[in-house]
């Protein structure tokens, strides 16, 4: 038995099915199924009843789940303590943030915190929001920040942070740049659009609700690339706008989009079964999401 076996069992239960856990852990479903069989063989007990769509813990499974969570919590505590000791710092903060706005978050989240706590060091993962959840579930980072719809996983506790409007960034020579009112979704019909990955699902959903055929010419990792594409090819970028985008849009026209669904929320994530490190708890308290 390895620690990963305990972690993966907890993930299967928290996600509600082996297939759901497979997607979130980025582990092949047959591999997870074999791990479960090996656990049951090792302990000589049936732990899970598998249904057509979900799983149900046996009495032995409930006991094992409780103990497995505790094992994971203790291991995380040991790992954090030794990591801090080995690096010569008292604490280390491990966090995943969206790659699309990493510079914005470096300034907004860390400037004051780093100044106030010089004895803390950092392990920051800049990745797409879709990969933040697996990072937290797999204990690669103890905190994650996503810019998307709030993930619904039993293993995760969520803390809403901020909300950004999704706007149109338009070159000054483009016909829609002359509009002084919010742009209707229907007006984007046929226009090649540049959008960052983090808002792609939102854009597809809203356009679908209006029965408007979208023409997404490029999906980018960061806002700046979408803006530059619009500038270069005289088309439109649709982005979640923050203060960090101001310097990239000085020669462009910013217009709101007339639909209540055109926004994106930022949400912090932690594991429910993981005790936050001192640095993690302090960080979430100082940015105002943990009371």
PyMOL commands that set and color helices and strands:
alter all, ss='L'
color gray80, all
select helices_A, chain A and resi 3-15+18-25+29-43+59-87+99-116+129-137+175-178+185-188+197-209+223-233+243-248+278-286
alter helices_A, ss='H'
color red, helices_A
select strands_A, chain A and resi 48-50+55-57+91-98+120-127+143-147+156-171+192-196+215-220+236-240+252-256+263-271
alter strands_A, ss='S'
color yellow, strands_A
deselect
rebuild
show_as cartoon
